[in-house]
């Protein structure tokens, strides 16, 4: 909100005041009279009160026919100053209350954004541009500068207060809002505000739970938060914690798995991924690969990382040694004497580097060594994730043309994490996740029987990841999802052979194990209750597929319901085209 700049009024008032002080001393010198300090202060104050209170100023012209110019100027400037000050005060109060009244009576199912940073600005501008009917309330502190943000309009309002309080949340119409985004750079502040919103939501009546998206900046905090919230639910909120880097990494993993893994790749029984460089995106990207890129044989995926300097094995990879094999190469040695046998086995290459000056050179070197072994620019796919802090460099026309020539896929975070993805993408995944959860609750051996709306975010995430994995499983058989109007003939899963069904069940079981391991679970022979199991992070089913009971294997056969799940949201299963332009 562009609030009244009262500092300007104070500075102008002080200039008029001290000009009047000098003018009064000049005037009394003309009268040959002394001017005590208290009298001078009183006379200067009367400069500002003369429009409202009769004062000695009315007698100035009679006492001396030609008063000093500075005093006359200060006298009239004070009148004009007071006039505009009162107008600004009235406008400021009226505007704030008008905004509150407008939100109260006209805003329904609106978004509430909290936090001022580049992510908030990008989300706000994206919603205003691409979602014409969506109403938004931006909550800021009074000291916040919003001049760089869009101006208020009929569907967008800004409310400010010294601190975010329940009173401010009520003025923002939280009882009628559809979703709240907590987007502060300080994740502790986001969690404090979440607690305040939860407390307020528990006392208000709502037809549906209030959706709350909490931005957390560290992957460890994200996982810890989801774990702790697993035992802390409220009936009037639906909380979803997310991390910008994890969302970006998930998009890359979901978008390019078909580049890395065609049906022929599955037959190799090996997944080898090359990472050139390092950045904060590596950890979430590696974890996404570990829990999404699985094979029926459950062999660990292989991640080759090329670095400028050797580093110890990252802690998260050391803990997941049964799920991933990580090897590092020194950059200069790797490119000066490329391991061609290894290069032939790589399915996908990702270039990461916090130094934007070397990104293009790294892409160039990577494509060169692959071309020398494969004599094609198409294989493997090279992905260049472009994060928020360097969008200008990669959008230079010459760089874009060169990347296109090298067939490098530049993926921009600002385009991936958009309002559409945050508002609609999660809802589409939730539609699949909800159906998957409904299937599993019908199994007699399943211990989770709550309705979807009553699940906390940690349990919902398990189903969201299973929903994302549908495309991966279908790709294993050369299938994919398509809209109902697609001209290709639909494929029914009932036609799958027994061996194919068992392979997909093994694939699902291996994905589930990887997810549990990423979340910190270990194997245990006993079958304790869910509360003990989740508190200690142990599970008896973290074991090889062949050792499972038939009842436990049935839980992994849920993919047979995917056809009906997809049909409900207007999708069908079709054969993949032989060649895909990713």
KOLRODREN-998587 format. One line per field, with one value per residue (C-alpha): x, y, z; residue in one letter; residue number from 0. Coordinates in steps of 0.2 Angstrom, whole numbers, plus 5000, padded with zeros to 4 digits. Example, Ala and Ser with C-alpha at 12.3 -4.5 7.8 and 13.67 -1.06 7.14 Angstrom:
// residues 2
xx <- (5062, 5068)
yy <- (4978, 4995)
zz <- (5039, 5036)
residuo <- (A, S)
num <- (0, 1)
***
This chain:
// residues 582
xx <- (5000, 5007, 5004, 5005, 5023, 5021, 5040, 5038, 5024, 5035, 5050, 5039, 5031, 5048, 5054, 5039, 5041, 5059, 5056, 5042, 5053, 5066, 5052, 5045, 5062, 5064, 5046, 5050, 5067, 5056, 5046, 5061, 5055, 5063, 5056, 5057, 5059, 5043, 5034, 5042, 5038, 5020, 5019, 5026, 5013, 4999, 5005, 4998, 4982, 4977, 4964, 4955, 4959, 4959, 4977, 4988, 4992, 4977, 4985, 5001, 4997, 4990, 5005, 5017, 5011, 5026, 5030, 5045, 5042, 5048, 5035, 5021, 5027, 5028, 5010, 5002, 5012, 5007, 4988, 4991, 5001, 4987, 4974, 4984, 4988, 4970, 4965, 4979, 4974, 4956, 4960, 4972, 4959, 4945, 4955, 4960, 4942, 4936, 4947, 4942, 4923, 4926, 4935, 4921, 4907, 4913, 4928, 4923, 4935, 4950, 4968, 4978, 4996, 5008, 5026, 5035, 5048, 5051, 5041, 5026, 5027, 5029, 5014, 5003, 5007, 5004, 4987, 4981, 4986, 4981, 4966, 4954, 4941, 4953, 4952, 4968, 4972, 4990, 4994, 5010, 5017, 5015, 5034, 5033, 5037, 5024, 5028, 5035, 5019, 5004, 4992, 4976, 4960, 4943, 4949, 4965, 4967, 4982, 4980, 4993, 4996, 5012, 5011, 5000, 4987, 4970, 4962, 4971, 4967, 4949, 4949, 4957, 4941, 4950, 4933, 4929, 4946, 4950, 4968, 4982, 5000, 5014, 5029, 5041, 5059, 5060, 5053, 5052, 5040, 5030, 5028, 5023, 5010, 5004, 5001, 4991, 4981, 4977, 4972, 4960, 4953, 4948, 4937, 4928, 4915, 4919, 4910, 4927, 4944, 4955, 4970, 4986, 5002, 5018, 5034, 5050, 5067, 5077, 5073, 5077, 5065, 5052, 5054, 5054, 5038, 5029, 5034, 5029, 5012, 5008, 5003, 4996, 4980, 4966, 4949, 4947, 4963, 4972, 4990, 5003, 5021, 5032, 5049, 5052, 5068, 5058, 5044, 5056, 5066, 5049, 5045, 5061, 5060, 5042, 5045, 5061, 5059, 5053, 5068, 5079, 5068, 5060, 5054, 5071, 5080, 5069, 5076, 5094, 5090, 5101, 5097, 5113, 5111, 5125, 5125, 5138, 5142, 5133, 5120, 5106, 5095, 5106, 5099, 5080, 5083, 5093, 5079, 5066, 5076, 5079, 5060, 5053, 5066, 5064, 5065, 5057, 5073, 5076, 5094, 5100, 5100, 5118, 5122, 5138, 5143, 5156, 5164, 5178, 5184, 5181, 5169, 5164, 5149, 5133, 5125, 5108, 5116, 5126, 5110, 5102, 5117, 5105, 5095, 5108, 5126, 5135, 5151, 5161, 5173, 5185, 5179, 5195, 5200, 5182, 5182, 5200, 5199, 5181, 5176, 5167, 5161, 5152, 5145, 5137, 5127, 5120, 5102, 5100, 5112, 5108, 5119, 5120, 5131, 5129, 5141, 5131, 5147, 5151, 5134, 5135, 5152, 5147, 5133, 5144, 5157, 5144, 5136, 5153, 5158, 5141, 5142, 5160, 5152, 5135, 5136, 5120, 5114, 5097, 5104, 5105, 5094, 5104, 5093, 5099, 5088, 5088, 5084, 5077, 5094, 5100, 5085, 5093, 5109, 5100, 5087, 5100, 5095, 5113, 5113, 5096, 5100, 5116, 5107, 5094, 5108, 5116, 5098, 5100, 5083, 5083, 5070, 5065, 5060, 5049, 5039, 5037, 5033, 5018, 5001, 4994, 5005, 5003, 4984, 4979, 4993, 4992, 4973, 4975, 4987, 4976, 4962, 4972, 4979, 4962, 4956, 4972, 4969, 4951, 4956, 4968, 4956, 4945, 4958, 4955, 4973, 4975, 4978, 4973, 4954, 4952, 4943, 4955, 4949, 4954, 4972, 4986, 4999, 5011, 4999, 4992, 5010, 5012, 4997, 5002, 5019, 5010, 4999, 5014, 5021, 5007, 5015, 5031, 5023, 5013, 5029, 5037, 5025, 5026, 5010, 5005, 4990, 4980, 4964, 4948, 4948, 4965, 4963, 4974, 4964, 4963, 4972, 4964, 4975, 4965, 4974, 4991, 4999, 5002, 5021, 5017, 5006, 5018, 5032, 5022, 5017, 5036, 5039, 5026, 5033, 5051, 5045, 5036, 5052, 5062, 5050, 5050, 5069, 5070, 5058, 5070, 5062, 5071, 5066, 5059, 5053, 5039, 5022, 5019, 5004, 5004, 5008, 5023, 5029, 5028, 5036, 5051, 5051, 5051, 5041, 5040, 5037, 5053, 5060, 5061, 5045, 5048, 5047, 5030, 5014, 5000, 4990, 5004, 5007, 4989, 4992, 5005, 4992, 4982, 4988, 4974, 4962, 4971, 4961, 4945, 4954, 4960, 4943, 4935, 4945, 4944, 4960, 4963, 4978, 4985, 5001, 5016, 5022, 5039, 5047, 5043, 5049, 5052)
yy <- (5000, 5017, 5025, 5044, 5049, 5058, 5062, 5074, 5083, 5084, 5091, 5104, 5109, 5111, 5122, 5133, 5134, 5139, 5152, 5159, 5160, 5170, 5181, 5185, 5190, 5202, 5209, 5212, 5221, 5233, 5236, 5238, 5226, 5210, 5193, 5180, 5162, 5156, 5170, 5166, 5147, 5152, 5164, 5151, 5138, 5151, 5151, 5134, 5136, 5153, 5145, 5138, 5149, 5168, 5174, 5189, 5187, 5197, 5212, 5211, 5222, 5235, 5236, 5238, 5242, 5232, 5216, 5206, 5195, 5180, 5181, 5184, 5170, 5158, 5164, 5159, 5144, 5137, 5140, 5130, 5117, 5114, 5112, 5099, 5090, 5088, 5082, 5069, 5063, 5062, 5053, 5041, 5036, 5035, 5025, 5012, 5010, 5010, 4995, 4986, 4989, 4984, 4967, 4963, 4965, 4961, 4948, 4930, 4915, 4926, 4924, 4931, 4934, 4938, 4943, 4955, 4948, 4944, 4928, 4937, 4950, 4937, 4927, 4943, 4949, 4932, 4930, 4947, 4944, 4926, 4924, 4938, 4934, 4930, 4942, 4945, 4953, 4958, 4960, 4970, 4979, 4998, 5001, 4990, 4999, 4993, 5005, 4992, 4982, 4983, 4997, 4992, 4989, 4982, 4964, 4968, 4976, 4980, 4980, 4986, 4986, 4987, 4968, 4955, 4952, 4942, 4959, 4962, 4944, 4947, 4963, 4953, 4942, 4926, 4918, 4920, 4917, 4901, 4901, 4909, 4910, 4913, 4919, 4928, 4925, 4921, 4904, 4906, 4921, 4910, 4897, 4910, 4917, 4899, 4896, 4912, 4908, 4891, 4898, 4910, 4897, 4886, 4899, 4904, 4895, 4890, 4879, 4871, 4870, 4885, 4880, 4887, 4886, 4889, 4893, 4885, 4888, 4873, 4855, 4849, 4861, 4855, 4837, 4841, 4852, 4838, 4825, 4836, 4841, 4823, 4823, 4840, 4843, 4855, 4852, 4869, 4871, 4861, 4865, 4862, 4866, 4868, 4873, 4883, 4872, 4856, 4862, 4866, 4849, 4840, 4848, 4844, 4826, 4824, 4833, 4824, 4806, 4801, 4809, 4798, 4782, 4775, 4757, 4752, 4761, 4751, 4735, 4740, 4739, 4754, 4773, 4784, 4802, 4815, 4832, 4844, 4857, 4860, 4872, 4872, 4863, 4847, 4840, 4842, 4836, 4820, 4816, 4818, 4806, 4793, 4792, 4793, 4785, 4767, 4750, 4733, 4726, 4740, 4743, 4759, 4774, 4780, 4799, 4805, 4822, 4833, 4846, 4859, 4852, 4836, 4836, 4823, 4812, 4823, 4817, 4814, 4803, 4793, 4789, 4783, 4772, 4757, 4768, 4778, 4776, 4793, 4796, 4812, 4817, 4832, 4844, 4846, 4828, 4823, 4834, 4832, 4813, 4809, 4791, 4786, 4770, 4779, 4792, 4779, 4774, 4791, 4793, 4812, 4826, 4842, 4857, 4866, 4880, 4896, 4905, 4911, 4915, 4897, 4889, 4891, 4884, 4869, 4865, 4867, 4855, 4842, 4842, 4840, 4825, 4817, 4820, 4813, 4796, 4796, 4807, 4815, 4831, 4823, 4811, 4812, 4827, 4841, 4851, 4868, 4874, 4893, 4899, 4916, 4925, 4924, 4926, 4940, 4930, 4915, 4926, 4935, 4931, 4925, 4913, 4907, 4903, 4894, 4883, 4879, 4874, 4863, 4856, 4861, 4863, 4878, 4877, 4894, 4893, 4909, 4900, 4884, 4890, 4901, 4905, 4892, 4879, 4884, 4887, 4874, 4861, 4855, 4854, 4842, 4831, 4831, 4825, 4809, 4808, 4809, 4794, 4784, 4787, 4782, 4765, 4761, 4765, 4751, 4738, 4728, 4728, 4747, 4756, 4773, 4775, 4794, 4804, 4815, 4831, 4825, 4820, 4831, 4837, 4823, 4809, 4819, 4820, 4802, 4801, 4816, 4807, 4791, 4802, 4810, 4792, 4786, 4794, 4785, 4768, 4770, 4775, 4759, 4750, 4763, 4771, 4789, 4799, 4809, 4819, 4811, 4820, 4813, 4803, 4788, 4773, 4770, 4756, 4746, 4739, 4723, 4718, 4718, 4701, 4694, 4697, 4715, 4718, 4710, 4721, 4737, 4731, 4729, 4746, 4753, 4744, 4750, 4768, 4766, 4760, 4774, 4787, 4779, 4779, 4798, 4802, 4793, 4776, 4760, 4741, 4732, 4714, 4718, 4726, 4739, 4751, 4766, 4778, 4769, 4765, 4783, 4790, 4778, 4778, 4760, 4749, 4730, 4731, 4739, 4723, 4714, 4712, 4693, 4692, 4701, 4692, 4691, 4703, 4716, 4713, 4718, 4735, 4738, 4733, 4749, 4754, 4743, 4757, 4771, 4769, 4773, 4787, 4795, 4794, 4804, 4819, 4817, 4808, 4791, 4779, 4778, 4771, 4782, 4788, 4781, 4798, 4812, 4830, 4834)
zz <- (5000, 4995, 5012, 5016, 5019, 5035, 5036, 5021, 5031, 5046, 5037, 5028, 5045, 5053, 5038, 5040, 5059, 5059, 5045, 5056, 5071, 5061, 5054, 5072, 5078, 5063, 5066, 5085, 5080, 5069, 5084, 5095, 5107, 5115, 5110, 5124, 5119, 5126, 5117, 5101, 5102, 5106, 5091, 5079, 5085, 5082, 5063, 5062, 5073, 5065, 5054, 5069, 5084, 5084, 5088, 5089, 5071, 5066, 5074, 5064, 5050, 5061, 5073, 5058, 5041, 5032, 5041, 5036, 5020, 5029, 5042, 5029, 5019, 5034, 5039, 5023, 5020, 5037, 5032, 5016, 5025, 5038, 5025, 5015, 5031, 5037, 5019, 5020, 5037, 5032, 5016, 5025, 5038, 5025, 5012, 5025, 5032, 5014, 5010, 5025, 5021, 5002, 5008, 5020, 5008, 4991, 4993, 4993, 4991, 4989, 4992, 5007, 5004, 5018, 5015, 5004, 4992, 4974, 4976, 4983, 4969, 4955, 4962, 4964, 4946, 4939, 4947, 4942, 4924, 4922, 4934, 4930, 4943, 4958, 4972, 4983, 4999, 5003, 5021, 5025, 5040, 5040, 5037, 5021, 5005, 4991, 4978, 4966, 4968, 4957, 4962, 4971, 4961, 4962, 4966, 4974, 4991, 5003, 5022, 5034, 5052, 5064, 5066, 5059, 5073, 5073, 5071, 5054, 5049, 5052, 5042, 5028, 5028, 5033, 5037, 5018, 5011, 5001, 5004, 5013, 5007, 5020, 5010, 5021, 5019, 5037, 5039, 5058, 5055, 5043, 5057, 5070, 5058, 5055, 5073, 5075, 5059, 5066, 5083, 5074, 5062, 5076, 5083, 5067, 5057, 5039, 5027, 5022, 5030, 5026, 5015, 5021, 5010, 5021, 5012, 5021, 5014, 5020, 5015, 5033, 5040, 5027, 5032, 5051, 5049, 5040, 5053, 5067, 5059, 5057, 5075, 5076, 5066, 5067, 5060, 5052, 5042, 5028, 5029, 5015, 5018, 5002, 4997, 4981, 4977, 4980, 4969, 4955, 4958, 4957, 4941, 4933, 4939, 4932, 4916, 4910, 4917, 4899, 4892, 4903, 4904, 4888, 4889, 4882, 4896, 4908, 4900, 4905, 4923, 4927, 4929, 4928, 4930, 4927, 4937, 4932, 4946, 4962, 4969, 4982, 4970, 4970, 4987, 4983, 4965, 4970, 4983, 4970, 4958, 4972, 4977, 4959, 4947, 4952, 4943, 4947, 4952, 4965, 4960, 4967, 4955, 4950, 4952, 4944, 4950, 4942, 4953, 4953, 4970, 4979, 4993, 5007, 5003, 5007, 5023, 5015, 5002, 5015, 5024, 5008, 5003, 4999, 4987, 4978, 4972, 4971, 4963, 4960, 4947, 4946, 4933, 4923, 4923, 4918, 4902, 4898, 4898, 4897, 4903, 4887, 4893, 4907, 4896, 4885, 4900, 4906, 4904, 4909, 4912, 4923, 4924, 4941, 4945, 4956, 4945, 4930, 4920, 4918, 4915, 4896, 4895, 4906, 4894, 4879, 4886, 4891, 4874, 4866, 4876, 4873, 4854, 4853, 4860, 4852, 4837, 4840, 4849, 4854, 4867, 4881, 4886, 4895, 4907, 4913, 4928, 4929, 4946, 4951, 4954, 4936, 4924, 4913, 4908, 4901, 4892, 4881, 4863, 4858, 4873, 4870, 4852, 4857, 4870, 4857, 4845, 4858, 4862, 4880, 4889, 4899, 4913, 4921, 4939, 4937, 4924, 4933, 4950, 4944, 4951, 4940, 4947, 4965, 4964, 4951, 4949, 4967, 4965, 4950, 4959, 4974, 4963, 4959, 4977, 4984, 4973, 4977, 4996, 4994, 4986, 5000, 5014, 5007, 5010, 5026, 5031, 5029, 5045, 5039, 5038, 5039, 5025, 5014, 5022, 5039, 5034, 5039, 5026, 5029, 5025, 5010, 5003, 5002, 4991, 4981, 4977, 4972, 4960, 4952, 4950, 4939, 4923, 4927, 4929, 4913, 4904, 4910, 4898, 4884, 4890, 4895, 4901, 4888, 4887, 4882, 4866, 4861, 4844, 4850, 4856, 4875, 4883, 4897, 4911, 4911, 4895, 4904, 4906, 4924, 4922, 4918, 4932, 4944, 4937, 4940, 4958, 4961, 4954, 4966, 4981, 4977, 4975, 4992, 5000, 4993, 4999, 5017, 5017, 5011, 5026, 5038, 5040, 5043, 5042, 5057, 5058, 5070, 5066, 5079, 5079, 5068, 5082, 5088, 5070, 5064, 5080, 5079, 5060, 5057, 5046, 5043, 5024, 5020, 5012, 4996, 4986, 4986, 5005, 5006, 5010, 4997, 5007, 5008, 4989, 4986, 4993, 4979, 4965, 4967, 4949, 4942, 4948, 4939, 4923, 4933, 4943, 4927, 4919, 4933, 4929, 4910, 4906, 4898, 4895, 4878, 4869, 4869, 4852, 4847, 4847, 4859, 4857, 4876)
residuo <- (X, X, X, X, X, X, X, X, X, X, X, X, X, X, X, X, X, X, X, X, X, X, X, X, X, X, X, X, X, X, X, X, X, X, X, X, X, X, X, X, X, X, X, X, X, X, X, X, X, X, X, X, X, X, X, X, X, X, X, X, X, X, X, X, X, X, X, X, X, X, X, X, X, X, X, X, X, X, X, X, X, X, X, X, X, X, X, X, X, X, X, X, X, X, X, X, X, X, X, X, X, X, X, X, X, X, X, X, X, X, X, X, X, X, X, X, X, X, X, X, X, X, X, X, X, X, X, X, X, X, X, X, X, X, X, X, X, X, X, X, X, X, X, X, X, X, X, X, X, X, X, X, X, X, X, X, X, X, X, X, X, X, X, X, X, X, X, X, X, X, X, X, X, X, X, X, X, X, X, X, X, X, X, X, X, X, X, X, X, X, X, X, X, X, X, X, X, X, X, X, X, X, X, X, X, X, X, X, X, X, X, X, X, X, X, X, X, X, X, X, X, X, X, X, X, X, X, X, X, X, X, X, X, X, X, X, X, X, X, X, X, X, X, X, X, X, X, X, X, X, X, X, X, X, X, X, X, X, X, X, X, X, X, X, X, X, X, X, X, X, X, X, X, X, X, X, X, X, X, X, X, X, X, X, X, X, X, X, X, X, X, X, X, X, X, X, X, X, X, X, X, X, X, X, X, X, X, X, X, X, X, X, X, X, X, X, X, X, X, X, X, X, X, X, X, X, X, X, X, X, X, X, X, X, X, X, X, X, X, X, X, X, X, X, X, X, X, X, X, X, X, X, X, X, X, X, X, X, X, X, X, X, X, X, X, X, X, X, X, X, X, X, X, X, X, X, X, X, X, X, X, X, X, X, X, X, X, X, X, X, X, X, X, X, X, X, X, X, X, X, X, X, X, X, X, X, X, X, X, X, X, X, X, X, X, X, X, X, X, X, X, X, X, X, X, X, X, X, X, X, X, X, X, X, X, X, X, X, X, X, X, X, X, X, X, X, X, X, X, X, X, X, X, X, X, X, X, X, X, X, X, X, X, X, X, X, X, X, X, X, X, X, X, X, X, X, X, X, X, X, X, X, X, X, X, X, X, X, X, X, X, X, X, X, X, X, X, X, X, X, X, X, X, X, X, X, X, X, X, X, X, X, X, X, X, X, X, X, X, X, X, X, X, X, X, X, X, X, X, X, X, X, X, X, X, X, X, X, X, X, X, X, X, X, X, X, X, X, X, X, X, X, X, X, X, X, X, X, X, X, X, X, X, X, X, X, X, X, X, X, X, X, X, X, X, X, X, X, X, X, X, X)
num <- (0, 1, 2, 3, 4, 5, 6, 7, 8, 9, 10, 11, 12, 13, 14, 15, 16, 17, 18, 19, 20, 21, 22, 23, 24, 25, 26, 27, 28, 29, 30, 31, 32, 33, 34, 35, 36, 37, 38, 39, 40, 41, 42, 43, 44, 45, 46, 47, 48, 49, 50, 51, 52, 53, 54, 55, 56, 57, 58, 59, 60, 61, 62, 63, 64, 65, 66, 67, 68, 69, 70, 71, 72, 73, 74, 75, 76, 77, 78, 79, 80, 81, 82, 83, 84, 85, 86, 87, 88, 89, 90, 91, 92, 93, 94, 95, 96, 97, 98, 99, 100, 101, 102, 103, 104, 105, 106, 107, 108, 109, 110, 111, 112, 113, 114, 115, 116, 117, 118, 119, 120, 121, 122, 123, 124, 125, 126, 127, 128, 129, 130, 131, 132, 133, 134, 135, 136, 137, 138, 139, 140, 141, 142, 143, 144, 145, 146, 147, 148, 149, 150, 151, 152, 153, 154, 155, 156, 157, 158, 159, 160, 161, 162, 163, 164, 165, 166, 167, 168, 169, 170, 171, 172, 173, 174, 175, 176, 177, 178, 179, 180, 181, 182, 183, 184, 185, 186, 187, 188, 189, 190, 191, 192, 193, 194, 195, 196, 197, 198, 199, 200, 201, 202, 203, 204, 205, 206, 207, 208, 209, 210, 211, 212, 213, 214, 215, 216, 217, 218, 219, 220, 221, 222, 223, 224, 225, 226, 227, 228, 229, 230, 231, 232, 233, 234, 235, 236, 237, 238, 239, 240, 241, 242, 243, 244, 245, 246, 247, 248, 249, 250, 251, 252, 253, 254, 255, 256, 257, 258, 259, 260, 261, 262, 263, 264, 265, 266, 267, 268, 269, 270, 271, 272, 273, 274, 275, 276, 277, 278, 279, 280, 281, 282, 283, 284, 285, 286, 287, 288, 289, 290, 291, 292, 293, 294, 295, 296, 297, 298, 299, 300, 301, 302, 303, 304, 305, 306, 307, 308, 309, 310, 311, 312, 313, 314, 315, 316, 317, 318, 319, 320, 321, 322, 323, 324, 325, 326, 327, 328, 329, 330, 331, 332, 333, 334, 335, 336, 337, 338, 339, 340, 341, 342, 343, 344, 345, 346, 347, 348, 349, 350, 351, 352, 353, 354, 355, 356, 357, 358, 359, 360, 361, 362, 363, 364, 365, 366, 367, 368, 369, 370, 371, 372, 373, 374, 375, 376, 377, 378, 379, 380, 381, 382, 383, 384, 385, 386, 387, 388, 389, 390, 391, 392, 393, 394, 395, 396, 397, 398, 399, 400, 401, 402, 403, 404, 405, 406, 407, 408, 409, 410, 411, 412, 413, 414, 415, 416, 417, 418, 419, 420, 421, 422, 423, 424, 425, 426, 427, 428, 429, 430, 431, 432, 433, 434, 435, 436, 437, 438, 439, 440, 441, 442, 443, 444, 445, 446, 447, 448, 449, 450, 451, 452, 453, 454, 455, 456, 457, 458, 459, 460, 461, 462, 463, 464, 465, 466, 467, 468, 469, 470, 471, 472, 473, 474, 475, 476, 477, 478, 479, 480, 481, 482, 483, 484, 485, 486, 487, 488, 489, 490, 491, 492, 493, 494, 495, 496, 497, 498, 499, 500, 501, 502, 503, 504, 505, 506, 507, 508, 509, 510, 511, 512, 513, 514, 515, 516, 517, 518, 519, 520, 521, 522, 523, 524, 525, 526, 527, 528, 529, 530, 531, 532, 533, 534, 535, 536, 537, 538, 539, 540, 541, 542, 543, 544, 545, 546, 547, 548, 549, 550, 551, 552, 553, 554, 555, 556, 557, 558, 559, 560, 561, 562, 563, 564, 565, 566, 567, 568, 569, 570, 571, 572, 573, 574, 575, 576, 577, 578, 579, 580, 581)
***
